[in-house]
Amino acid sequence: MGSYSTPDVLEAVTFVTESLEGLLPSFRVLSERYRQSWGLTCVLADSQGVLVEGGHPCDACAGCAYIFRRIIEESVRWGEPSIHLCPQGAVLWAVPVMCNARVLGGLVTVRPEHADGRPFTPAEVRRAANGLLALAESENLTNAALLELRRLAARRESERAEAIHELKQQNYQSIRDIYLVEEPALIAAIKRGEQAAAREILNRVLVGIYFMGRERPLLLKSFLMELIVVMSRSAIEAGGDPTELLGANYSTFTELASIDSEEELCAWLVGMLERIMDTIRAQQRYPIGALIGSAITYMREHLHEELSRDDVAQIAFLSPSHFSRVIKQTFGQSFTELLAAMRVDRAREELILTEKSLIQISLDCGFNDQSYFTKVFQKITGRTPGEYRRLHRSTL
């Protein structure tokens, strides 16, 4: 067995070369489920891109193993399916096969097309690629938690890149210039409870003061402390609890002294913003019931789409962790359980009131895979979708 690390991937992640024999039963189950749901085949490749199981999906060329390896690495880097166009003109995508933080290989699909020969549209490619990832997670062939962290890191990196681009368009001469220009908008966003807007402004400020003050770490940290004080004062004016804010500031200022990297500073400052915003939400003037109500309405209207806890938490203007706690306290379920129940409720209606096929209903209700849809539906209702439809149609 061999192993190697890949640049720009999580430090803890390693790509290992070892036998995948033990994973073949799970892969075969996944492959059949994928074929039933999407009419597509996938193959299993090792971490070097060498085909392990499944017929070769396209006309073999000398570069296939290299291409497979590269798109598996890209999928790990970004935390989502990697879609690629090979030199032969074939569309392919991959998701990683993982055991904890070890990348053993990947699942690859090539040349997607319908039964009548029509190629998949770009939207269908994305949905099918996400469907493969969902299957890999359900069969425990990949590390869903680690990939979610990579998606979050990629999103933050994108935000930083955008902030750097915007910074270059400005003619700031000093850290103080950045601070004075951005502070009013940041205060206004905090007082209005607009967390997404506040985070965007905060990111611009952080990037600016980091790049202008990176040679003077003490000056940089002094501006960050000043920024937290201003944010806390704004939160108190908007109804936040002064005692809680002062306690949070005291404990986190001690953390600031030991932080040196840009990434850690970004995470620390964003975490402070979320805690500050949460103190506002906790007050009577921002009733939690109304905030959660807006999130539930959004979920109902977008059940057919991919919904993450973090995205829905933004709709409720709550931090992801606080949102999870409130969901659990209010409904007695986790966000994932609540979302599944809402999707099953929608499926019940469609099974009784429409003539749609089971696969169409599963897609309309946000399930990328019919087998997974059946599994979740039966767990919640005690019946398969087909049984439920027959039973309730007979009583009408």
Secondary structure, 3 states (H helix, E strand, C coil): CEEECCCCCCCCCEEEECCCHHHHHHHHHHHHHHHHHHCCCCEEEECCCCEEECCCCCCCCCCHHHHHHHHHHHHHHHCCCEEEECCCCCEEEEEEEEECCEEEEEEEEECCECCCCCECCHHHHHHHHHHHHHHHHHCCCCCHHHHHHHHHHHHHHHHHHHHHHHHHHCCCCCHHHHHHHHHHHHHHHHHHCCHHHHHHHHHHHHHHHHHHHCCCHHHHHHHHHHHHHHHHHHHHHCCCCHHHHHHHHHHHHHHHCCCCCHHHHHHHHHHHHHHHHHHHHCCCCCCHHHHHHHHHHHHHHCCCCCCCHHHHHHHCCCCHHHHHHHHHHHHCCCHHHHHHHHHHHHHHHHHHHCCCCHHHHHHHCCCCCHHHHHHHHHHHHCCCHHHHHHHHHHCC
